Amino acid sequence: MKICPYCATELTEEIYRDTVCPNCKKPLHTCICCLFYDVNAHWHCREDVDELVKYVDEENFCEQFKLTNKSLTQDKNKKDIKAFESLFG
């Protein structure tokens, strides 16, 4: 099952370069929505890519793209909570 990484809406269609989530309207064929996106990897990608993608939240033509199966908002919330707890915990 495919879900939108931003709002967790279930997706039934194929993901193409210009596909947007039917619910939140955010582009889905982006680095940040990709399974291989990793800020700790070379050029933020665990795949072998030829160049850095400057805008990771904008649609792109990457042929290695594979939609992630995790929610981006949950990860961000966890990081925010950890940062808060480290300040006041």
Summary of the structure (lengths in Angstrom):
residues: 89
radius of gyration: 14.3
end to end distance: 37.6
largest distance: 44.3
contacts: 206
relative contact order: 0.20
helix: 26%
strand: 11%
